[in-house]
Structures are given as C-alpha cells and as structure tokens.
Amino acid sequence: MSKKKELSRAEKVRQRRGRIREQEIKDKPVLKPVSAIRPSEETSFIGAKKRKIKIQRYEATALAPTSEGLRSRPRESVRSLTMPELHIEWRAASAALVIFLGVALYLLFTSPYFMVAPPQIRGNQYLPAEEIASTLSLNGQNIFNIVPEKLERDLLLAHPGLADVEITLSLPNVASVTVRERQPALIWQQDGKAAWVDLEGVAFRATSHVDGLITVSALGSPPAPAVDTSSRNELAPPPFIEPETVVALQALVAHVPAGTVIVYDPKSGLGWIDSRGWTVELGDITEEIGLKLRLYETMLSWFEQNNIRPILVNLEYPHAPYYRTEPK
C-alpha cells in the first residue's frame, strides 16, 4: 500500500479550479495606476455644456416578436404604415354612374313628391282665381315638366284683362302666380253684351259689378284705332277704341247728370240722352270737347228763355250747331 494519501474526488476538483484561476491571473495584463481626475468644464456634469441625449427610434411591427419589434433602426430606414391602393376600373365607375342617374331621373319624373299642388294666385281683383287655375291646369303635373314662360303666354292670350303675369316654381311642388289686371275705365254695351275698357282702349270681359264706371250704349262698333306694330307688345290685345276717346269720356262725365248713359252712333259719334227728353250728339268728343260743352250750356239757357223743348241737339260741328223740335 502506497504511502501517498489518495485524494478524494471533491479535493481533485478544487485543486483543478485553483490551477485554472492562477493561470487566468497570470494571463491578465497589469493595468497602470489611474490618477485622480479633478473637476473641470469638460469632466463636470454641472456646467455650460449639457450632455446630449441620444434618441433612438423604434418601430413596432405587429407581426414580429416583441424583441424584434422594439429593436432600434436607423432613422433613414424607418417606414410608415401605408394602406393598400384600390384600383377601380373606369368602365365600372361609368356604368355605376349611369345607373345612378337613371334611377334618379326616374324618381324625379314619377314621384308624387314632385307633383304640383294647386297654384298660389296673388294680385287678382276682378278675375276669379278659379278661372286662372283652370287655364293653367297645373294640378298634378310634374314640376320639372312645367315651362313658366309658356304658361305666362297662354294665360295672357286667354285673358285680355291681365296686363302682366309672372309664374315662379319652388321645389318640391309649389307654383306661385302673380298677376296684374287692367283697371276698367268704362263699360261698353253692344249687341246685348257688356265689356270693360281700360285707359289704353283695350276691351276685356267684365267679370263683376264696379260702381262709378261710365256706361256707353253703342249702336255699332267704333273704327279700329291705328296701331304701331313696331312698338306693340305681341301678347297685348289691340285697342278697341282710341285711348284719347276714353280720356275724353271721363272728362264728359262731369258735365252730364249722374247715371246718364253715353250713346255711341257710328254716324253721329258720341252723345247722350238728356234726362229732360232730348238726345245730344257731340260727334268726335276728342276734338274741341271744351268748346262743345260750353256751347251746349249756352243753348240750354236759350231753350229755357224761349220755352223751347228740342228732341235733338247736334254739336258735331261747333261752328254750325243745330237742334230739332220735330222728328224728320
């Protein structure tokens, strides 16, 4: 048996570790002693210069692991999230647009929402609103099919008593009608019919009773006035009598008893039947009407002084007036 003591397994391991440690110490280089550093502007943390903080960018990737998504990358390599581009065929877009417009037009022209309600009529005084609405026939029409200019023309031609018409449309289904009527100045009675005549000499249908108007009982139609076609409105009816005649008739009313009917004879012109039983003939009352009326007042005084009761007094020619006491 050997005198050398056998080592245990643990002691052998400790010896081997000790030899490895000694060898690492021998291989490690010897460092020079470090001198103490004094504070200065370059080494001090408190001074004019501040430490620059290095900022790193991180890009989070949803599909990458957490460690890869948070790793730093250079600034120039950072990419932003982008949406995929959608490519639409222009033919498909055009077809969709055509279908949409077709459906929209169909709904516009067939939907009851755009059917015109009874029109709102303003400005009428003599012509009933029902007649205006009946002439227009707007109820139930589609508002996009209505042409206001055509309706205005039709209304003026159908009713000469209207001087002006304006039709406006408002979505979805409102039609407004504003009219301006001719104002009657006298009533013209002929062949059992009556018509109003305004200051322009235009005759139109009498639709109601108006007090204070001059009444002319005609035995025939007056001569047609001359019309200047170059300045005449094609929608305005031609005058029935001269406008000057209407003005003269209004002036004549002040010299005749109230309620006196003016008589028109195509041969002798205008006159009236005096309440005292005789007929007065003035001829054309637009010529020297003032002289004719003064002459008539003088003749009335002379009739009273001489107790004369004529049946006719003719003043058509003021320089040659005459009267009759017996029928022809």
GULOVO-463141 format. One line per 3 residues: number of its first residue (from 1); their letters; for each residue x, y, z of N, C-alpha, C, O. Coordinates in pm, whole numbers, plus 50000, padded with zeros to 5 digits. Layout:
BEGIN
NUM> a> X Y Z X Y Z X Y Z X Y Z | ...
***
This chain:
BEGIN
1> msk> 50084 49881 50000 50000 50000 50000 50086 50122 50000 50180 50133 50078 | 50052 50223 49906 50133 50344 49890 50116 50434 50007 50009 50446 50068 | 50240 50503 50040 50235 50597 50149 50157 50724 50111 50100 50793 50195
4> kke> 50156 50750 49985 50085 50872 49940 49937 50856 49961 49874 50758 49921 | 49885 50958 50026 49741 50953 50060 49659 50977 49935 49683 51074 49862 | 49563 50892 49910 49475 50908 49794 49379 51024 49820 49314 51030 49924
7> lsr> 49370 51121 49719 49278 51235 49732 49138 51195 49690 49117 51108 49606 | 49043 51262 49754 48902 51236 49716 48867 51311 49588 48940 51397 49540 | 48755 51274 49537 48710 51336 49408 48686 51485 49427 48721 51562 49337
10> aek> 48627 51530 49536 48600 51673 49559 48727 51752 49570 48735 51865 49521 | 48830 51693 49637 48956 51766 49651 49024 51781 49517 49086 51884 49489 | 49013 51677 49431 49071 51689 49298 49005 51803 49219 49074 51875 49147
13> vrq> 48874 51819 49231 48802 51926 49159 48845 52064 49208 48859 52158 49130 | 48867 52074 49342 48908 52204 49397 49049 52238 49352 49078 52355 49325 | 49134 52143 49344 49269 52169 49300 49271 52214 49153 49342 52307 49116
16> rrg> 49190 52145 49072 49187 52182 48930 49134 52324 48911 49189 52399 48830 | 49032 52363 48983 48979 52501 48974 49084 52602 49020 49096 52711 48962 | 49160 52566 49125 49262 52659 49172 49369 52681 49068 49413 52795 49050
19> rir> 49412 52574 48997 49513 52591 48894 49462 52677 48779 49537 52756 48723 | 49332 52660 48743 49273 52742 48634 49268 52890 48674 49293 52976 48590 | 49236 52919 48797 49229 53056 48844 49366 53120 48845 49381 53236 48806
22> eqe> 49468 53044 48890 49604 53100 48892 49651 53131 48751 49718 53232 48727 | 49615 53043 48654 49658 53066 48518 49589 53192 48459 49653 53268 48385 | 49457 53214 48492 49386 53334 48442 49448 53460 48499 49454 53562 48430
25> ikd> 49495 53454 48627 49556 53573 48688 49688 53604 48622 49724 53720 48603 | 49763 53498 48586 49891 53520 48521 49870 53579 48382 49947 53666 48340 | 49766 53534 48308 49743 53582 48171 49684 53723 48168 49696 53788 48065
28> kpv> 49621 53773 48273 49556 53905 48274 49661 54014 48274 49752 54010 48356 | 49652 54118 48180 49753 54225 48175 49746 54313 48299 49641 54333 48360 | 49863 54364 48334 49871 54451 48451 49832 54592 48412 49890 54646 48318
31> lkp> 49736 54654 48479 49688 54789 48449 49774 54891 48520 49822 54871 48631 | 49793 55004 48449 49866 55114 48509 49781 55181 48613 49658 55182 48604 | 49847 55237 48712 49768 55308 48815 49701 55430 48755 49760 55499 48672
34> vsa> 49578 55458 48794 49497 55569 48743 49508 55684 48839 49488 55670 48960 | 49539 55800 48782 49547 55922 48865 49410 55980 48887 49318 55956 48808 | 49396 56054 48991 49265 56116 49024 49231 56225 48924 49318 56299 48881
37> irp> 49106 56234 48890 49057 56334 48793 48995 56449 48869 48906 56432 48952 | 49046 56568 48837 48990 56687 48901 48872 56740 48818 48868 56727 48696 | 48778 56798 48889 48661 56852 48814 48701 56964 48721 48785 57047 48757
40> see> 48643 56970 48602 48665 57078 48504 48539 57093 48419 48440 57022 48438 | 48546 57189 48325 48429 57213 48239 48399 57093 48152 48283 57068 48116 | 48503 57018 48118 48482 56904 48031 48438 56781 48107 48365 56697 48054
43> tsf> 48485 56769 48237 48452 56649 48313 48338 56667 48408 48282 56569 48458 | 48300 56793 48436 48194 56818 48533 48058 56802 48467 48040 56841 48351 | 47962 56745 48540 47825 56734 48492 47747 56862 48514 47636 56875 48462
46> iga> 47802 56957 48591 47734 57086 48617 47816 57191 48548 47925 57223 48596 | 47772 57245 48442 47846 57346 48369 47770 57394 48250 47650 57368 48238 | 47838 57465 48159 47773 57524 48044 47727 57420 47946 47619 57431 47887
49> kkr> 47812 57314 47929 47775 57211 47833 47685 57109 47897 47702 57070 48012 | 47591 57066 47821 47498 56963 47868 47519 56838 47787 47555 56841 47669 | 47496 56730 47853 47513 56603 47785 47404 56585 47680 47286 56613 47704
52> kik> 47443 56539 47568 47347 56512 47461 47283 56377 47484 47350 56277 47509 | 47156 56379 47475 47081 56255 47494 47058 56191 47359 46996 56250 47271 | 47106 56076 47345 47090 56005 47220 46953 55940 47213 46915 55857 47296
55> iqr> 46881 55980 47110 46744 55930 47093 46745 55826 46984 46794 55850 46873 | 46693 55714 47015 46683 55608 46917 46536 55586 46882 46449 55596 46968 | 46511 55555 46755 46375 55528 46708 46350 55379 46709 46439 55299 46680
58> yea> 46232 55346 46743 46190 55206 46745 46065 55192 46660 45978 55279 46661 | 46056 55088 46588 45940 55060 46501 45873 54934 46550 45933 54828 46559 | 45746 54949 46583 45670 54835 46632 45609 54762 46515 45537 54823 46435
61> tal> 45635 54639 46504 45580 54557 46397 45482 54458 46458 45516 54381 46548 | 45360 54461 46407 45257 54379 46469 45284 54231 46453 45251 54151 46540 | 45346 54195 46339 45365 54054 46312 45496 53999 46367 45514 53878 46376
64> apt> 45591 54090 46406 45720 54044 46457 45713 54024 46606 45626 54082 46672 | 45804 53941 46663 45809 53925 46809 45840 54056 46876 45887 54151 46813 | 45813 54061 47006 45832 54184 47081 45976 54230 47077 46001 54350 47065
67> seg> 46072 54139 47087 46213 54176 47088 46255 54235 46955 46334 54329 46952 | 46201 54181 46842 46236 54235 46711 46163 54364 46682 46217 54453 46617 | 46038 54375 46731 45961 54496 46705 46018 54617 46774 45997 54729 46727
70> lrs> 46088 54599 46886 46141 54713 46962 46287 54738 46937 46345 54826 47001 | 46351 54664 46843 46493 54689 46820 46510 54821 46747 46425 54861 46667 | 46617 54885 46774 46644 55017 46715 46683 55002 46570 46748 54905 46531
73> rpr> 46642 55103 46489 46678 55105 46349 46724 55246 46312 46681 55344 46374 | 46807 55257 46214 46848 55392 46169 46727 55470 46122 46628 55414 46076 | 46740 55606 46134 46627 55695 46100 46587 55681 45955 46469 55683 45922
76> esv> 46687 55668 45866 46653 55665 45725 46582 55538 45684 46521 55532 45577 | 46590 55433 45771 46526 55306 45734 46386 55292 45790 46320 55191 45767 | 46338 55396 45866 46205 55387 45926 46099 55404 45818 46108 55498 45739
79> rsl> 46002 55318 45812 45895 55325 45713 45761 55343 45783 45737 55282 45888 | 45673 55427 45724 45539 55449 45779 45443 55345 45725 45464 55286 45619 | 45337 55324 45802 45235 55228 45761 45154 55284 45645 45111 55399 45655
82> tmp> 45132 55215 45542 45056 55260 45425 44942 55164 45398 44951 55044 45423 | 44829 55224 45344 44713 55145 45308 44729 55092 45166 44792 55158 45083 | 44677 54980 45139 44686 54928 45001 44604 55013 44905 44493 55055 44938
85> elh> 44658 55038 44787 44589 55118 44687 44475 55039 44624 44487 54920 44595 | 44361 55112 44602 44245 55050 44541 44240 55089 44394 44244 55208 44364 | 44232 54999 44307 44225 55024 44163 44085 54989 44115 44042 54874 44119
88> iew> 44012 55097 44067 43875 55078 44019 43873 55100 43869 43927 55199 43820 | 43815 55012 43798 43804 55023 43654 43712 55139 43618 43604 55153 43676 | 43754 55225 43522 43672 55341 43484 43543 55299 43416 43443 55371 43424
91> raa> 43544 55188 43351 43420 55143 43288 43316 55104 43393 43198 55133 43378 | 43361 55040 43499 43267 55003 43605 43214 55127 43675 43096 55134 43710 | 43302 55226 43695 43256 55351 43758 43156 55424 43669 43057 55477 43719
94> saa> 43181 55427 43538 43087 55492 43446 42952 55422 43445 42847 55487 43445 | 42955 55291 43445 42829 55216 43446 42751 55242 43574 42629 55257 43571 | 42821 55248 43687 42753 55277 43813 42692 55416 43813 42582 55436 43863
97> lvi> 42766 55512 43755 42715 55649 43749 42591 55658 43660 42495 55727 43694 | 42593 55589 43546 42477 55590 43456 42356 55528 43523 42244 55579 43511 | 42376 55420 43594 42264 55356 43663 42207 55448 43770 42086 55459 43786
100> flg> 42297 55514 43844 42251 55605 43950 42171 55721 43892 42066 55757 43945 | 42220 55780 43783 42149 55893 43722 42015 55847 43665 41916 55919 43674 | 42011 55730 43606 41885 55680 43552 41780 55662 43659 41665 55700 43641
103> val> 41820 55604 43771 41726 55586 43882 41680 55720 43937 41563 55739 43969 | 41775 55816 43947 41740 55949 43999 41641 56020 43908 41544 56078 43957 | 41662 56015 43776 41570 56077 43682 41432 56012 43686 41330 56079 43680
106> yll> 41431 55881 43697 41302 55811 43706 41224 55856 43828 41103 55879 43820 | 41291 55869 43941 41223 55912 44062 41179 56057 44053 41072 56094 44103 | 41260 56142 43988 41224 56283 43976 41096 56303 43895 41014 56389 43928
109> fts> 41079 56224 43790 40966 56245 43700 40845 56158 43733 40740 56174 43670 | 40856 56069 43827 40742 55983 43861 40699 55992 44006 40590 55947 44042 | 40781 56050 44090 40747 56054 44233 40633 56154 44258 40638 56266 44206
112> pyf> 40533 56117 44336 40426 56212 44372 40476 56331 44453 40407 56432 44464 | 40595 56320 44508 40652 56428 44588 40675 56553 44504 40677 56664 44558 | 40691 56537 44371 40718 56649 44282 40597 56686 44196 40611 56760 44099
115> mva> 40479 56637 44230 40358 56674 44159 40305 56807 44214 40290 56823 44335 | 40278 56902 44124 40242 57038 44165 40106 57039 44232 40010 56980 44184 | 40101 57110 44345 39975 57131 44416 39900 57248 44350 39956 57314 44263
118> ppq> 39774 57274 44389 39703 57390 44334 39785 57517 44348 39840 57542 44456 | 39796 57599 44241 39886 57715 44243 39840 57822 44342 39721 57836 44371 | 39936 57896 44393 39909 58011 44479 39897 58135 44391 39994 58175 44326
121> irg> 39778 58196 44387 39748 58308 44296 39735 58435 44377 39662 58440 44476 | 39807 58539 44334 39805 58669 44402 39788 58781 44300 39826 58767 44184 | 39729 58893 44345 39717 59012 44261 39587 59025 44186 39560 59131 44131
124> nqy> 39504 58921 44182 39378 58929 44108 39271 58999 44192 39256 58973 44311 | 39197 59089 44127 39088 59162 44192 38954 59134 44126 38852 59125 44194 | 38954 59122 43995 38829 59101 43921 38819 58959 43865 38712 58899 43869
127> lpa> 38927 58906 43815 38925 58772 43756 38935 58668 43867 39030 58670 43944 | 38838 58576 43876 38842 58475 43983 38966 58387 43974 39014 58355 43865 | 39016 58349 44090 39135 58263 44094 39106 58126 44034 39196 58062 43979
130> eei> 38981 58080 44044 38947 57950 43988 38966 57949 43836 39010 57849 43779 | 38931 58061 43769 38948 58067 43624 39096 58066 43586 39135 58004 43488 | 39177 58136 43663 39321 58137 43635 39379 57998 43653 39455 57951 43569
133> ast> 39341 57931 43763 39393 57796 43788 39345 57698 43682 39419 57608 43642 | 39220 57715 43636 39167 57626 43533 39241 57644 43401 39264 57547 43329 | 39277 57766 43369 39351 57791 43245 39491 57731 43251 39540 57677 43151
136> lsl> 39555 57739 43366 39691 57686 43380 39693 57534 43383 39783 57472 43325 | 39596 57472 43449 39588 57325 43461 39719 57267 43515 39777 57176 43456 | 39764 57321 43628 39890 57276 43687 39873 57162 43785 39969 57091 43814
139> ngq> 39753 57142 43835 39733 57044 43941 39768 56903 43892 39710 56854 43794 | 39864 56838 43961 39903 56702 43928 40014 56690 43828 40059 56579 43800 | 40063 56802 43771 40173 56795 43677 40306 56787 43752 40320 56838 43864
142> nif> 40403 56724 43688 40537 56718 43746 40604 56855 43732 40598 56917 43626 | 40666 56901 43838 40721 57036 43839 40834 57053 43738 40860 57164 43693 | 40902 56941 43701 41013 56950 43606 40964 56957 43462 41043 56986 43372
145> niv> 40835 56932 43438 40779 56942 43303 40718 57078 43274 40673 57102 43162 | 40715 57168 43371 40646 57297 43357 40743 57401 43303 40856 57413 43350 | 40698 57475 43203 40775 57586 43146 40701 57715 43180 40599 57744 43117
148> pek> 40748 57793 43276 40673 57913 43319 40647 58012 43206 40540 58072 43201 | 40744 58031 43114 40725 58128 43006 40607 58091 42917 40531 58178 42876 | 40591 57963 42887 40479 57919 42804 40346 57940 42876 40248 57983 42815
151> ler> 40341 57909 43005 40217 57928 43080 40181 58076 43090 40063 58111 43083 | 40280 58162 43107 40252 58305 43113 40192 58354 42981 40098 58433 42980 | 40247 58307 42871 40195 58346 42739 40051 58298 42721 39965 58373 42676
154> dll> 40027 58171 42755 39892 58117 42739 39790 58192 42825 39677 58213 42782 | 39831 58230 42944 39739 58300 43034 39707 58440 42984 39593 58484 42994 | 39806 58510 42929 39781 58645 42875 39692 58640 42752 39608 58728 42733
157> lah> 39710 58539 42668 39627 58528 42548 39484 58487 42582 39390 58526 42513 | 39467 58408 42687 39333 58361 42723 39253 58467 42798 39130 58468 42790 | 39320 58556 42869 39250 58658 42949 39308 58796 42917 39408 58836 42976
160> pgl> 39246 58870 42823 39295 59004 42789 39292 59102 42906 39359 59205 42903 | 39214 59072 43009 39208 59161 43125 39332 59157 43211 39345 59236 43305 | 39426 59067 43180 39552 59060 43254 39658 59138 43179 39685 59112 43061
163> adv> 39718 59234 43246 39823 59314 43184 39960 59249 43198 40046 59270 43113 | 39981 59172 43304 40112 59111 43325 40093 58986 43411 40006 58981 43498 | 40176 58884 43385 40171 58757 43458 40314 58713 43488 40402 58722 43402
166> eit> 40336 58665 43610 40466 58609 43648 40442 58478 43723 40371 58476 43824 | 40503 58371 43674 40489 58239 43735 40626 58193 43784 40723 58193 43707 | 40634 58155 43910 40758 58105 43968 40734 57967 44028 40626 57938 44079
169> lsl> 40836 57882 44019 40829 57745 44069 40929 57729 44183 41039 57783 44179 | 40888 57653 44285 40974 57625 44400 40963 57476 44432 40854 57419 44437 | 41079 57415 44455 41080 57274 44491 41024 57255 44631 41046 57340 44718
172> pnv> 40953 57145 44655 40938 57032 44561 40819 57044 44466 40822 56984 44358 | 40712 57119 44502 40591 57115 44419 40506 57241 44433 40383 57232 44433 | 40568 57357 44446 40495 57481 44470 40503 57569 44345 40612 57595 44293
175> asv> 40386 57615 44295 40377 57708 44183 40307 57834 44231 40197 57828 44286 | 40371 57950 44210 40315 58079 44252 40285 58162 44128 40369 58172 44038 | 40165 58221 44123 40121 58301 44009 40088 58441 44060 40003 58458 44147
178> tvr> 40156 58540 44004 40131 58680 44039 40082 58752 43913 40149 58751 43810 | 39964 58814 43922 39904 58879 43805 39883 59027 43833 39870 59070 43948 | 39880 59104 43725 39843 59246 43732 39730 59268 43633 39747 59246 43513
181> erq> 39615 59312 43683 39496 59326 43599 39483 59467 43543 39532 59565 43599 | 39415 59474 43430 39380 59604 43373 39266 59664 43456 39177 59593 43501 | 39270 59795 43474 39168 59863 43552 39060 59919 43459 39091 59999 43371
184> pal> 38934 59879 43478 38828 59928 43389 38803 60077 43408 38799 60128 43520 | 38786 60147 43294 38756 60291 43296 38613 60318 43251 38555 60419 43291 | 38555 60230 43169 38416 60247 43125 38360 60111 43086 38434 60014 43068
187> iwq> 38227 60106 43072 38156 59985 43029 38102 60010 42889 38031 60108 42865 | 38134 59922 42798 38089 59933 42659 37982 59827 42636 38011 59707 42642 | 37858 59870 42610 37745 59781 42586 37710 59781 42438 37687 59886 42378
190> qdg> 37708 59660 42380 37680 59648 42237 37626 59509 42209 37683 59410 42254 | 37516 59502 42132 37454 59375 42093 37420 59289 42214 37435 59167 42209 | 37375 59350 42321 37333 59278 42439 37449 59226 42524 37426 59151 42619
193> kaa> 37572 59263 42493 37688 59222 42570 37758 59343 42630 37746 59455 42580 | 37828 59320 42736 37900 59427 42806 38046 59390 42822 38079 59275 42851 | 38133 59488 42803 38278 59467 42820 38337 59589 42888 38285 59700 42877
196> wvd> 38445 59567 42958 38518 59677 43019 38622 59729 42920 38673 59655 42836 | 38652 59858 42932 38756 59921 42852 38847 59998 42947 38799 60076 43030 | 38977 59977 42935 39070 60048 43023 39119 60176 42956 39073 60212 42847
199> leg> 39212 60245 43022 39260 60374 42971 39339 60359 42841 39355 60458 42769 | 39388 60241 42810 39459 60219 42685 39366 60184 42571 39411 60161 42458 | 39235 60180 42598 39138 60148 42494 39119 60000 42471 39051 59962 42376
202> vaf> 39178 59913 42554 39166 59769 42539 39037 59722 42604 39007 59758 42718 | 38960 59643 42531 38835 59587 42583 38859 59447 42635 38931 59368 42573 | 38798 59415 42748 38810 59282 42806 38681 59248 42881 38600 59336 42909
205> rat> 38665 59122 42912 38541 59072 42969 38515 59129 43108 38604 59132 43193 | 38392 59176 43129 38352 59226 43261 38315 59106 43348 38229 59026 43310 | 38378 59095 43462 38356 58979 43548 38281 59010 43676 38244 58918 43749
208> shv> 38257 59137 43706 38185 59174 43828 38126 59313 43811 38140 59375 43705 | 38060 59361 43914 38000 59495 43910 38092 59594 43980 38137 59573 44092 | 38119 59703 43909 38204 59809 43962 38126 59940 43957 38078 59980 43850
211> dgl> 38112 60006 44070 38038 60133 44076 38123 60247 44020 38246 60246 44027 | 38051 60347 43964 38117 60469 43918 38175 60464 43779 38241 60559 43738 | 38152 60356 43704 38206 60349 43569 38113 60416 43468 37991 60414 43485
214> itv> 38170 60475 43364 38092 60534 43256 38034 60421 43171 38104 60326 43137 | 37906 60433 43136 37840 60333 43053 37815 60390 42915 37755 60497 42901 | 37862 60320 42813 37844 60362 42674 37756 60258 42606 37791 60140 42600
217> sal> 37639 60303 42555 37548 60216 42480 37574 60239 42331 37544 60345 42278 | 37631 60138 42265 37676 60154 42127 37576 60092 42031 37520 59985 42057 | 37552 60161 41919 37469 60110 41811 37552 60040 41705 37496 59987 41609
220> gsp> 37683 60039 41721 37773 59973 41627 37915 59982 41681 37941 60046 41783 | 38005 59917 41612 38144 59916 41657 38216 60043 41614 38189 60096 41506 | 38306 60093 41696 38384 60212 41659 38490 60177 41557 38522 60059 41542
223> pap> 38545 60273 41487 38653 60245 41393 38776 60194 41467 38807 60238 41577 | 38845 60101 41405 38964 60042 41468 39075 60146 41476 39106 60211 41376 | 39135 60162 41592 39243 60261 41606 39368 60216 41530 39389 60097 41507
226> avd> 39447 60313 41491 39575 60282 41426 39672 60227 41530 39681 60279 41642 | 39743 60122 41493 39834 60053 41585 39975 60055 41526 39995 60022 41410 | 40071 60094 41609 40211 60091 41569 40267 59952 41600 40296 59920 41716
229> tss> 40281 59869 41497 40324 59731 41518 40470 59721 41563 40509 59620 41622 | 40550 59824 41538 40692 59817 41575 40712 59822 41726 40806 59761 41778 | 40625 59892 41797 40640 59907 41943 40534 59832 42021 40533 59837 42144
232> rne> 40444 59764 41952 40335 59696 42021 40380 59562 42076 40455 59489 42011 | 40335 59531 42195 40361 59401 42257 40272 59296 42191 40150 59313 42185 | 40334 59187 42142 40256 59086 42071 40157 59014 42162 40059 58958 42113
235> lap> 40181 59013 42292 40090 58946 42385 39976 59038 42430 39877 58990 42487 | 39987 59167 42407 39882 59261 42447 39776 59270 42338 39812 59283 42221 | 39647 59262 42371 39543 59273 42268 39541 59414 42208 39576 59510 42276
238> ppf> 39501 59426 42083 39494 59560 42021 39385 59644 42086 39286 59589 42135 | 39400 59777 42086 39297 59862 42146 39165 59854 42070 39163 59842 41947 | 39056 59862 42143 38921 59858 42085 38878 59998 42039 38818 60012 41933
241> iep> 38909 60099 42117 38882 60237 42080 39007 60320 42110 39100 60272 42176 | 39009 60441 42060 39123 60529 42082 39138 60563 42231 39039 60595 42297 | 39260 60556 42285 39279 60595 42425 39236 60739 42453 39191 60770 42563
244> etv> 39250 60826 42353 39206 60964 42372 39055 60973 42393 39007 61061 42465 | 38980 60882 42330 38835 60881 42348 38797 60844 42490 38702 60900 42547 | 38870 60749 42549 38843 60710 42687 38868 60827 42782 38790 60851 42874
247> val> 38976 60898 42760 39007 61015 42845 38900 61123 42828 38860 61185 42926 | 38854 61145 42705 38750 61247 42682 38618 61206 42745 38546 61292 42796 | 38584 61078 42743 38462 61032 42808 38467 61055 42959 38366 61093 43019
250> qal> 38581 61033 43018 38594 61059 43162 38576 61207 43193 38518 61243 43296 | 38624 61293 43104 38604 61437 43125 38459 61478 43100 38411 61576 43157 | 38388 61402 43015 38249 61434 42983 38155 61406 43099 38050 61469 43110
253> vah> 38191 61313 43185 38103 61272 43294 38072 61390 43386 37962 61398 43442 | 38166 61481 43403 38144 61594 43494 38039 61690 43442 37990 61774 43518 | 38000 61681 43313 37906 61778 43255 37770 61716 43226 37683 61782 43169
256> vpa> 37751 61591 43264 37622 61527 43242 37569 61479 43376 37648 61456 43468 | 37437 61465 43390 37380 61418 43517 37432 61279 43552 37463 61199 43463 | 37441 61252 43681 37490 61121 43727 37399 61011 43676 37276 61024 43677
259> gtv> 37459 60902 43632 37383 60789 43582 37343 60801 43438 37273 60714 43386 | 37385 60907 43369 37349 60926 43230 37423 60825 43143 37544 60805 43159 | 37352 60763 43050 37412 60666 42960 37462 60738 42836 37386 60808 42769
262> ivy> 37592 60719 42805 37650 60777 42685 37613 60688 42566 37621 60566 42574 | 37573 60750 42456 37531 60677 42336 37636 60696 42228 37685 60806 42204 | 37669 60583 42164 37762 60590 42050 37689 60545 41925 37630 60437 41920
265> dpk> 37694 60632 41821 37637 60602 41690 37750 60613 41589 37816 60716 41582 | 37775 60508 41510 37884 60516 41412 37872 60635 41318 37973 60679 41264 | 37750 60689 41296 37731 60801 41205 37751 60935 41275 37820 61023 41223
268> sgl> 37691 60951 41393 37695 61081 41461 37796 61086 41575 37814 61192 41635 | 37861 60978 41605 37960 60978 41712 37897 60961 41849 37793 60897 41863 | 37961 61019 41949 37918 61004 42088 37821 61114 42128 37826 61226 42078
271> gwi> 37734 61078 42219 37639 61175 42274 37572 61111 42394 37622 61014 42450 | 37459 61165 42433 37383 61107 42543 37237 61149 42533 37201 61240 42458 | 37155 61080 42610 37013 61113 42617 36992 61194 42743 37009 61144 42855
274> dsr> 36954 61320 42724 36934 61410 42839 36809 61367 42916 36711 61323 42858 | 36815 61382 43048 36701 61343 43132 36577 61427 43105 36467 61391 43145 | 36596 61539 43035 36481 61625 43004 36412 61587 42874 36316 61650 42832
277> gwt> 36464 61480 42808 36388 61424 42697 36447 61444 42561 36378 61411 42464 | 36563 61492 42543 36621 61507 42410 36757 61436 42401 36817 61401 42503 | 36804 61416 42280 36932 61348 42252 37036 61452 42215 37010 61543 42137
280> vel> 37154 61437 42272 37266 61527 42244 37370 61449 42162 37411 61340 42201 | 37411 61506 42047 37511 61445 41962 37634 61535 41958 37625 61652 41920 | 37750 61478 41999 37874 61557 42006 37973 61520 41895 38071 61591 41876
283> gdi> 37949 61411 41823 38045 61370 41720 38170 61312 41786 38162 61232 41880 | 38284 61354 41736 38411 61311 41793 38441 61397 41915 38472 61516 41902 | 38433 61338 42034 38449 61418 42156 38595 61449 42186 38626 61525 42278
286> tee> 38686 61390 42108 38827 61425 42130 38864 61558 42065 38971 61613 42092 | 38776 61610 41981 38802 61738 41913 38717 61848 41974 38594 61841 41970 | 38780 61948 42031 38716 62068 42085 38604 62034 42183 38497 62094 42178
289> igl> 38628 61938 42271 38525 61897 42364 38487 62009 42460 38371 62024 42496 | 38586 62089 42500 38556 62201 42590 38465 62303 42524 38371 62351 42588 | 38490 62338 42398 38408 62434 42326 38266 62380 42306 38169 62455 42319
292> klr> 38254 62251 42276 38122 62192 42255 38039 62195 42383 37919 62222 42378 | 38100 62168 42497 38026 62167 42622 37985 62309 42663 37876 62328 42717 | 38070 62408 42639 38030 62548 42671 37917 62593 42579 37825 62663 42621
295> lye> 37924 62552 42453 37818 62586 42360 37686 62520 42400 37580 62580 42385 | 37693 62399 42450 37571 62331 42494 37508 62402 42615 37385 62414 42621 | 37587 62447 42708 37534 62521 42823 37465 62650 42777 37362 62688 42833
298> tml> 37521 62716 42678 37460 62839 42625 37325 62808 42558 37229 62883 42575 | 37319 62699 42483 37195 62662 42416 37087 62623 42516 36969 62650 42493 | 37125 62559 42627 37027 62524 42729 36963 62650 42789 36842 62653 42812
301> swf> 37044 62752 42813 36988 62878 42866 36892 62942 42764 36788 62997 42800 | 36929 62934 42639 36844 62993 42535 36715 62915 42520 36609 62975 42498 | 36719 62779 42533 36597 62699 42529 36504 62736 42643 36383 62744 42624
304> eqn> 36559 62758 42759 36476 62790 42875 36413 62928 42862 36297 62947 42899 | 36488 63024 42809 36434 63159 42793 36324 63165 42688 36230 63244 42700 | 36336 63083 42588 36237 63086 42479 36138 62970 42486 36061 62948 42393
307> nir> 36140 62896 42597 36045 62787 42619 36046 62688 42502 35942 62655 42445 | 36164 62644 42468 36181 62550 42357 36221 62414 42416 36307 62405 42503 | 36154 62308 42365 36185 62171 42407 36225 62092 42284 36139 62038 42214
310> pil> 36357 62085 42256 36403 62014 42137 36400 61862 42160 36391 61815 42273 | 36409 61789 42050 36423 61643 42058 36565 61601 42020 36605 61487 42044 | 36641 61695 41961 36778 61664 41921 36861 61791 41926 36817 61896 41879
313> vnl> 36980 61782 41980 37077 61891 41980 37206 61835 41923 37265 61744 41981 | 37252 61889 41811 37371 61839 41743 37483 61942 41755 37468 62057 41713 | 37596 61899 41814 37713 61985 41831 37837 61924 41765 37950 61950 41806
316> eyp> 37814 61843 41662 37928 61778 41597 38022 61882 41539 38144 61865 41543 | 37967 61987 41484 38048 62096 41431 38018 62221 41513 37911 62279 41496 | 38107 62263 41601 38078 62376 41691 38047 62507 41617 37973 62591 41669
319> hap> 38102 62525 41497 38076 62649 41424 37940 62646 41356 37894 62748 41306 | 37873 62528 41353 37740 62520 41292 37652 62425 41372 37613 62320 41320 | 37619 62459 41496 37531 62371 41575 37384 62389 41530 37346 62488 41468
322> yyr> 37306 62285 41563 37163 62297 41531 37085 62208 41627 37141 62126 41700 | 36952 62229 41625 36863 62149 41707 36736 62125 41627 36706 62196 41530 | 36659 62021 41671 36533 61991 41607 36426 61977 41715 36451 61927 41825
325> tep> 36309 62023 41680 36197 62012 41773 36094 61909 41726 36005 61871 41801 | 36109 61865 41600 36018 61767 41546 36099 61659 41476 36206 61688 41421 | 36052 61535 41476 36126 61429 41406 36121 61452 41256 36033 61522 41205
328> k> 36216 61392 41188 36222 61408 41043 36102 61340 40978 36088 61342 40856
***
